[in-house]
Every structure is written in structure tokens, then in C-alpha cells.
Amino acid sequence: MLFNFVLEYAIKRVKENQDGLKLSSKYHLLVYADGVSILGVGVSSMEKNMDTLVVANKETGLEVNADKTKYMVMSRY
């Protein structure tokens, strides 16, 4: 339960950025259990959101596991 509260704080910090891809009028973040997917319209918006998540996690004592972190860049062009 404590983990959920702490992760929710970090997620709210990322949502405050409001920088990313909109899905069905929602912003750039999908969260399930301990998995977080950050979406963006470009690499820079995803990096900004990831940096915000890392900072918020450090404030609460959590850390992002770099070994489990994956990213994918897609483009129509």
C-alpha cells in the first residue's frame, strides 16, 4: 500500500509536466502495478517526462531500475 502511495506521488509529478502524446484526450502516462509507460511525441518529451519521474522517485526513496528500462521510438515518416 505504501509503495502505491509513493508511486502515485511520482506519477502526479509527471502529469504536471503535461508534455507528451495524448491518447483519447488523456496525457502521456500508462501505469499498471509497478510498470510505467511514458509516451511522447518525440524523444525530447519522453526524456523530459522520464527525468521528472526519476527526480520524483528520488525524493521519495524509489529508484528506476535502468536494467529493466526499455524504450522504443516510432515514426510515421
C-alpha positions in Angstrom: 0.0 0.0 0.0 2.8 2.4 0.9 4.5 1.6 -2.5 1.3 2.6 -4.3 1.1 6.0 -2.5 4.7 6.8 -3.2 4.4 5.8 -6.9 1.2 7.8 -7.2 3.2 10.9 -6.0 5.8 10.4 -8.7 3.1 9.9 -11.4 1.3 13.1 -10.4 4.6 15.0 -10.8 5.0 13.6 -14.4 1.4 14.5 -15.2 2.1 18.1 -14.1 4.5 18.4 -17.0 1.7 17.9 -19.5 4.3 17.3 -22.2 3.6 14.2 -24.3 1.3 12.3 -26.6 -2.4 12.5 -25.9 -4.4 9.3 -26.1 -8.2 9.8 -26.0 -7.8 13.3 -24.5 -5.6 11.9 -21.8 -1.9 12.6 -21.3 1.3 10.6 -21.8 1.4 8.1 -18.9 0.2 4.5 -18.6 0.7 2.8 -15.2 -0.1 -0.8 -14.1 1.2 -2.3 -10.8 4.9 -1.3 -10.8 5.2 -0.8 -14.6 5.1 2.7 -16.1 4.9 3.5 -19.8 5.8 7.1 -20.8 4.6 8.2 -24.2 5.7 11.2 -26.1 5.5 13.0 -29.4 9.3 12.9 -29.6 12.4 11.8 -27.8 12.8 15.1 -26.0 9.3 15.0 -24.5 9.8 11.4 -23.3 13.2 12.3 -21.8 11.7 15.3 -20.0 9.0 13.1 -18.6 11.5 10.4 -17.6 13.7 12.9 -15.9 10.7 14.2 -13.9 9.8 10.6 -12.9 13.4 9.9 -11.8 13.6 13.1 -9.7 10.2 12.4 -8.1 11.2 8.9 -7.3 14.5 10.0 -5.7 12.5 12.5 -3.5 10.5 9.5 -2.1 13.3 6.9 -1.9 12.4 4.9 -5.0 14.6 4.5 -8.0 14.2 3.5 -11.6 15.9 0.2 -12.4 18.0 1.0 -15.5 18.4 -2.7 -16.3 14.7 -3.1 -16.7 14.1 0.2 -18.6 13.3 -0.1 -22.3 12.4 2.5 -24.9 11.1 2.4 -28.4 11.0 5.2 -30.9 8.4 5.0 -33.6 7.7 7.4 -36.5 5.3 7.6 -39.4 8.0 9.1 -41.6 
